[in-house]
């Protein structure tokens, strides 16, 4: 009923003014649906801030979960991540979400439900859910697996064994790859009185490489007093594998080796045993014994000779006998076998670069997936460049041209052109050096084939240098293609919508095939918004997400960095690049060597910088402003003592003394070729990465052109 005007006039003015906002709130609340008594925006803000009263209730079963659907798809699932006082709340919310049947939220909620119940060992609850859970899940592998585990731990042995047999029948590959289920199956055979249960335990220890499940199996047999039922040789196998799994490799190797001192049989030998023996012998002084044992096994049991050759090859490679490893790996290569072909060539690269160059045509002829060999071809290039084998690089370029991707070929192409231009190589090429650089600088596939690669696909460092040398200003960036939506995108975006960044990041890290670039980009934005730049950048770099450069090159601590760069006469784009490379903008970064903070300063270096700046002490090196001040000074100090930015960065990374020694050893080389000869791989890559990073920061934020940048890095190019 609407009050009359006269009745309104009777209300005193101060009281009336108080009733107006209350009246408006009432209209607002009555005009829009509420969730647990709160308008949607109020509910969300209270939820995120932890002030929602229902979070603190001991029992939320009286609440209407259906109201949560007003928050959008998946809301019950997302709420289950919040800290309710009611310990049953997450389970109820996830069960409700699973019952809704809306994907991908429903199946994900069920997986979380199962995971949490198994982790809390609430096996009875798992069984109780059989009647509550939708029948459509009853044949799903994770649910059926959880039912087996529940029955096993509740000692319902016959039921568990029957369900496990059915699981093996319906999902043989899943069970075979699930070491936990294989162990449960083995134990259940003993519990249910199957006659050959001992053979199953022997097989479990023999057929799988030593691992934590063997420790559990041994402890079960010991605690249950079942070990006496095994023969002495079987006990030796079981205990030997158990010791290796526990890290007691010396004792484990002695026991396992004792199995093969006399006439050899296949009773205790398998791929698993051989791998366990290899693990056990991974201690100083055991290599010779292991190779001798391998030789005896191969001679007396020729059926294992193939596996022995493979294990011997990996052992020889691990201890640095690469030439012998190459011979064995090459003997294992079969038609179409890229894995052993890779290992054979890689071992040759590490033992004899000249021989590897001679075998390069064979490798090219056998490559079915050229990208599979990108890293080993990069290693071949680095080794030849390190020892100034410029003619070798030119020969390799001529062989690889037209057979590998532009990113793999670009260092070979660039150095080949530069070697010809500087008179370091007189080997004729199909194209003039200037034309090779022109193609490389424009993002074209370098070489005589004339094929054009997608923009930006060739290696950025060499492409930038090639562009500058061919009088081309690289001022454009590749467009980012639209990616297809991933099946897990709704989960990730929904979690972010509820402020659950950590949970969204976890799914993104583990769900490569189900998450699109746009969803991953949203996670990165959320991380940056929380000043978690390192996590965002690691996600980008790990997934190789095609995003705009501003995501890859953010300006964290922008104000402090800009001010200190100006104060120390250091280019801001260089300081941003250095911090990104050193710490990925993590103020708490700590290296194995003891370098601290954003600019990764050693305490001794920081102390010296602090004294030069008139500071009593360095202070807290994890403090961003303190660390940036000291790091900016030290970078400027290296710039004053060297002739180029490249040299300053090499000195920052490896020390001024080493830089001067390297310069003397490479006297006369142009700046770009000198970088290739630096013996420290870390320092070589450091300078190259920072040039590319500086190019991006300079282009994106400071209108710095590639020509100006390269002239400051390499004034004698």
N, C-alpha and C positions, 0 to 999 in steps of 0.2 A: 504494500500500500504506500502510495506517494504522499508524504505529509503536505498539508495545506500551507499556503504562504503565511497565514496568520500563526500557525504553530511554529513555523521556522523563526518568525520574528521574536518569539518568546525566548529563544535560546540566547543567552548572553554572548556578546561578540567574541570574547577570547575563547570560549568553549566551542563556538561555531567554527572558528578558524582552525581548531585542532581536529574537528570532525571531518573537514574537507579532505585532507590527505588520507584519512582512514577510509572515507567513502570511496575515494579513487582506487585505493588498494583493493577494496572489496569488489569493485567493478572489474578490476584487472584479474583478480583471482577467479571470480565467478565466470568471467568471459573466456578463460583459457583452461585447459585441463591441467591437473596437478599430478605430481609424482610423489607418492608417500607424503602428501600434504603440502608440497612446495611447488611453485611455478618452475618451469624447466630451467631457466637461467639461474634461479636461486638454488635449485637442486644441484646443478653442475658446480657452481662456485663453492657451495658447502661441501660437496663430495671431495673436490680437489684440495680444499683447505683443511679437510679432516674435521669440520664442524657440523657435519650432518648427524643429527642425534641418533639415527638408526645405526650408524657405524658402531655406536657404543652400547647398543642393546645386546643382552645376553641371548635373545632368541628372536630371530627375524621371520620365523615361519608364519606369523600372522599377517605379514605384509603381502601385498598384491604384486607378484612379479610381473604380471601382464602390464602393469602401468609403466614398467621400464621400457617397453617397446616404443613408447612415445619419444624416447631418446634416440631412436634410430636402430637399424639392424645390428645385431650383435651386442646390444647394450648389456643384457644379463651377463654375458661372458666378460665384457670389459669391467663390469663392476666387481666381478669375482677376484680381480687382482688387488682390490683395495683392502686395507687392514680392518676387518670387522672384528668386534669383540666376540661375536658368535663364531666359534671355531667351525661350525657346520655351514656357515654362510657360503664360502666358496664352493663347497660340494653341491649345495642346493641350487645355487645360481648356475653352475655348469651343467648340472643334470637337467634343469629347466631349459637351458639353451640347447642341449642335445635333443630334448624332446620336441623343440620347435621345428627341427628338421630343415632349418635354413642354412644353406652352405655358403661359405666354408666354415661358418661359425659353429655349426652343430658338431661336425666331426672333430674339429679342433678342441671344442669343449670336452668331448668325450676322451680324447687323448690326454688332456690335462687332468681330467678326473681320474683316469686309470693311473697315470704317472704319480699323482699325489697319494693315492691310496696304497700303491705299491711301496712308495718311499716311506710312508708312515706305518707300513706293515699291517694295515687294516684289512686283512684278508677276509674276515667275516663280512665286512661291509661290501666287499666286491661280490661275494656270493649273494648277499641280500639284494643287490641292485639288479639281479637277473630278472626279477619280476617287475621292477620299476622302469627298466630301460626299454626303449623301443625295439620290437622284434627285428626291425631292419638292421640293427647292429649285431644281432646274434651270430652272424656268419662273418663278421669283420675280423681280420687277423688280430689286431691289437686287443680286442675285447676277448676273443677266445684264448689268446695267450695269457692274459691276466687271469682268466678262470683256471687255467692249468696251474699257474703259480700259486693262486689262492688255495686250491685243493692240495697241492704239494706241501705247502707250509703248515696247513691245518692237519697234515698227516692223514688225509683221505686218499690213501695210496692207490687203491683199486680204481677209484673214480678218476684220479689224476692221470694214472697210466692209460686208462681208456681214452680220455680226452686228448692226451698227448699223441696216442696212436692215430686218432682221427685227424689231428693237426698235421702230423707227418704226411698222412695220406692226401690231405687237401692243399697243404702249403709246403711241399717238400723242400723247395729252394730256400724259403724263409727259415725253416727249422735248421737246415744244414748250415746256414750262415750264422745261426744264433747259438753261440757257445754256451750260454746260460741254459738253454733248453736241452742241449745235448747232455750237459751235466745232470740236469734233472731227470732226463730219461735214463741215464746210466744208474743213478741212485735208485730210481723207482724200480728198476729191474731187480735190484737186490732186495728192496723192501717187499716186493710182491712175490719173492721166492722163485724167480726164473732161474733155471738151472745154469745158464751160461753167463750169469751176471759178472763173474770174475773176468771173463774174456772181454766184456764190454768195458770194464775199467782199464784193462790193459790196452785196449784199442784207443780209449780216450787219452791215455798218457802217450801212446805211441804216435797217433795220427795227427795230433795238433801240437804246434810249437808251444813251448813252455809259457804259461801265463797265470794270472791270478786264479783262474778256475781250477788249475791243478793243485794250488795250495789248499783250496777248499775241499777238493776231492780227497787229498791225502789226509787232511785233518779229520774228515768224516770217517775214513777207514780206520784211522788210528783211534779216535774216540770211541767208535763202535766196536773196537776190538776185532776187526776183520782182516788185519794184515797177515795173520798166521795162515790164512787159507791160500795165500799166493806162494808160488815157488820162490826159492832164493833169487833166481834170475829176474823173475817178475818184480820182486820187491826192489831189486837193484834199479830196474827201469823206473818204477814209480817214485822211489826216493830221489834218484838222480834228476828226474824232471822237476820234482818238487823243489829241490835245492836250487836249481837254475832259476825257477820262477821266483824264488825268494831272494835272488841276487847272490847266492853263495856259489859262484861259478866254478871256483877251483875244486871244491868237493864234488859238485855235480858232474864236472867233466871227468874226474877220476872214476866215479861210479859208472857213468855211461861208457867210457872208454873200456872199462873192464868187461862189458858185455861182448866185446868184439876181439878179445885177446886170443881166443882159440879159433876153431873152425867156425866160419861165419855162416849164419842162416838168416833168412828173411823174417824170422819170427818177431824180432823187435826193431826192424828197420822199416822206415817209411819216410816220406817227405817231411813229416812232422819231427821225427827223431833226428833227421839230418839237420834240420834248422835249429833244433834245440842244442845239438852238439856244437853247431857253429856259434850260437849264443854263448854257450858255456866256455868256449875256447877264446872268446873275445877278451883275453887278458894278456898282459906282457909275457912273452916267453912260450906261449902255447901254439904259435903259428906253425912251427915245424912239425910238432906232434900231430896237429890237425891235418896238415897236408899229407903226412905219412899215412894217417888213418884213412883219409879219402882215397889215397892210392890203393891201399889194401882192399877197401870195400869195392872200388871200381874193378879191381882185378878178379876178386873172388865172386862178386855178385854183379856181373855185367849188366843186368837189368836196371841197375841204378847208375850206370855210367853217365847218362845224360844229366841227371840231377847233380851228380858229383862234379861234372865239368862246370856246371852253372855256379854251384856253391864255391868251387875253387876259384873261378874267375872273379867273383865278387870279393872273395877273401884277398886275392892278390891285388885287386884294385884298391881295397881298403888299406893295405899296408904299403902301397906305393909302388908295387911291381907292375907298372902299367903295361909294359911291352908284353909280358907273359899273359896278362889279363886280356890284352887285345887278341892274341892268338887264340885263346880259349873262346872268347866271345864270338870271334869271326867264325869259328867252327860250329857254333850253335845257331848261326843265322840260317834261317830257311826262307823260302820264297815268301815275300810279303811281310816278313818279321821285322818290324820297325824298331822294336825294343832292343833286341840284341845287336842290331845294326848300329843303333845309337851308342850303346855301350862300347862296341868294338871301335868305332871311330873316335869316341871321346877318350878312350884309353890310349889310342895312338896319338892324339893331339897332345896328351899330357906326357908322353914318353919321347916322341920324336916328331917335331913339327914338320920337318922336311918330308918324312915318310907320310904324314897325314896329308900334306899338300899333294904328294904323288898319288894318294888313294882317293883324292877328292872326286875325280871323274867317275870312279866306281860308285861312290856314295850317291852322287847326283843321279846316276842311272838306276839306282835301287830305291830312291826315295819315292814313296807313295804319298806321304803327307809332309811336304817340305817344312811346314810350320813346326813339326815335331822336332826338327833339328836346328831351330833358330838359336838356342842357347849354346850348342856345341860349335856352331859356325861363328858365333860371336866370340867364343873362347879362342878359336883358331886365329881369328883376326887380332885379338888382344895380345896373344903370344907373339905373333909375327911383328906387330907394331912395337911391342915392348923392346924387342931386340933389333929394331930398325930394318926388318926384312921387307923393304918396300917392294922389291921385285917379286917376292913371294905373294904379297897382297895383290899386285897387278895380275899375276898368273891366276890366283884364286878368283879374282873378279871376272876374268875372261871365261872361266869355267862356270861360275855361278850365274852369270848374266842370263836372264830369261828363265831361270829354274827356281828362283826363290822370291819371296815377297820383297817389296821395296824397302821395308824397314830393316830386313836382314842384309840386303845388298848395299844399302846406302853408305855404311862406313867403308866398305871395299871400294865403292865407286868414288867416294870423295878422296880417299887417300891415294887411289890410283891416279886420279886427275892431278892432285897436288904433287905427287912424286914425279910425274911427267913434267909439270910446269916448272919445278925447281931443279930439274936435272938429276934427281935421285934414281930415276929409272929410265931406261931407253927402250923398254919393250913396247913395240907398236900396239896400238889399240884400234878398235873398229871405228871409234868416234874421236874427234879432237877433244882434249881435256876441257876446253871451254864449253863445249856442247854438253859434256857429261854434267858439268856443274850447273849449266843452265837448266837442264831437265830435272836434276835433283832439287835445285832451288825452287822450282815451280811445282814440286810435288808429283812430277811425272816419274814413271819407272825409269831409272837411269840405265842406259846401255843401248846396244844397237837394235834390240828387239822393237823398240818404239811403243811398247804397250804402256798405257797410262794407268797409274794406280789412283785410287780415290784420294781426294785432297786430304793432306795431313797424314797419310799412311806411312810415309817414309820417316826415318828417325829425325826428330826435331832438331837435335844438335847439329848434325851434319847438313840438314836441309837449310838451317839458318845460315851457317857459314857459306854454303854453296850459293845461296841467294845473294849474299853480300858480295862475294867474289865475282858473281856474274852480273853485278850492277842491277839487282832486282830487289825492291823493297818489300819484304814479306809482311804486309800489313793487313792481311785478311785472315779470318778464322773459319774453320769448317762449321757448317750448320749442324745442329744436333737433330738427328732423325727422331720422329715420333715412334715410340716403342709400343708394342701391343700390351694390353692389360694382362697382369699376371693373376693366377688363381688365388694367390694369397694377398693381393693388394687390399681387398676390403678389410682384412684383419689388421694389416699394418696401419692403414689410414684411420681405422676406427680406434686403435690403441692411441695413436697420436692425438686424435680428437679428444680423448679423455686424459691427455697429459701423461700417458704411460710410455715415455720415450725409451726407457730401458727395455721394456718388453717388446716394443716395435723393433728396436735394434737387434735383439736376440733372434727374432724371426727372420729379419733381413739377412743377418749373418749366416743363418742356417738354411735359408730357403732360396738359394740362387735360381733354381729353375721355375719358381712360382711367383717371383716378384719382379715387377717391371722397373725400368729405369726411373719413371716418374714417381713411383712409390718410394724407391730408395732415395730419390732426390728429396722427398718430403722428410725422410728420416734425417738426412744430412742437415737440412734447414733447421729442424728441431734441435739437433745437437749443437749447431752453431749458435742458435738462440739461447742455449744454456751455457755458452762459452766452452763447449766440449769439442774444440777444434780437432784435437788429435784423433778422437774416435770417428769424427766425421770424415776426416781425410783418409784414415786407414780404411774405412768402408769404401770410399771412392776408389782408392788405389787397388784394393783387393778385388773388387768386383769389376774394375775397368768400366765404370758407368759412363756412358756418353753424355756428359753434362757440359754446361757452359764453363768457360775458363774461370769465371769469378767464383765458382764453387771450389775449383781446384786451387785457386790462388786467393784465399781470403786475406783480409788485413785485420787480424786479431791484434788487440792492444794498439789500435791505430794511432790514437792521440800520443801515447807515450813514445811509440816508435818514430813517428814523424818529428816530434820535438827533439828527441835524442839524436836522430840522424842529422838534423840541422845543426845541433850543438857541436857534434863531433865531425862535421863536414864529410859525412858519409851519405851516399845516395840512398834515399828512403827505399827505393825499389830493391836495392842491393841488401839492405838490412832486413826487409821483409823476406826476401829470398833466403837469406842465411838462417833466419829463425825458423822458417818453414822446413828447411832441410835438416837443421840440427835437432829440432825438438817437436816438429809439427804443432808448435804453439802450446806445448804443455809446460807450464811453469815448474811442475814437479818432476820433470824428466831427469833421470839419473842413469848414466851409462855404466857399463861394466868396469870401465877404467876409472870411474869416479867423477866424470864431468857432470855438471849440475845446471839445471834450469834452461831457460829459453834459448840462450846462445851457447849452451853446453861448455861452460868454462871449468877448467880444472881449478881447484882451490888455490894452488900456487900462482896460477896465472891471474886469478881474480885478486889475490892479495897484492901482486905487483901492480895491476891496473888501479886498484884502490889507492895505493901509495902515490902513484903518478897523478891521480886526480885529487890528492890532498885529503883523502878520507882516512879516518882513524883505523877502520877495518872494513873488509868487504861487506860484512853484514850477512843478512839472510839471502843466499843466492837463489832461493826459490821464489823470492819476491820479484815480480815481473819488472818493476821499475829499476830496482837495484841491478838485476841481471842484465837488463837491456843497456843500462848506462855503462856498465863495465865492458860488456860485449861490444858495444858501439865504439868505445874508446880503443879496445884491442884491435878491432877491424881497421879503424882509422890508422892506428899505429903500424899495422902491417902494410897498409897502402902507402904510408910515408916511406917505408924501408924497401919498397919494391917498385918496379917500373910499370906494372900493369895490374889490372884487377885480377886476372887469372893467377898471376904469381902471388898476389896478396892472399887470395883464397887458398891456394896450395900451402902457403906458409901458415895460415890460420889453422888449417887442418893437420898439417904434418910437422910444422915448425920451420922457422926461417933458416936454420942450419942445414936441414935436409934439402930444402929448396935450392939453396946456393950450391950444394954439392951436385944435385941433379942438373942444374944449369951448366956447371962446368963440364960435366960429362957429356952433355948434349950441345956443346958450343957450336954455333953456326946454324942450328936448325931453326926454321920458322916457328913462331909461337904455337901454332896449331899442331904441328908435328911434334914439338917438344912435349906437349901434354900427353901424347900417345906413348911416350917413352918413360913416363913416371913409373917407377917400379911398384908403388903401392896402388893396388886396384882401387882401394877406398878413395884415395886422393884424386886419381884420374877421374873416377865417376863423380866425385864431389864437384870438381871444377865444371865438368860438362853439365851436370844437373843444375848447378847454380846459374850457368849462362842461360839455359832454357827457361828457368824460373824467372830470372831477371828480365828476359825478353817478355814474358807474359805479364809480370807486374808493371814493367815499363810501358808496355803497349796499352794495358787495360786502364791504368790509373794516372800515368804521367806523360802520355803522348811521346814516349821515347821510341825512336825508330830503330830498326834492326841494324842499320849501317852505323849509327852513332854508338849503339851498345857494343857491337863487335869491335869497333875501333878502340873502345876503352878496355875491353878484355884482352884483345890481341893487337897492340899498336904496331907490331912488326909483322903482321900477316902478309 
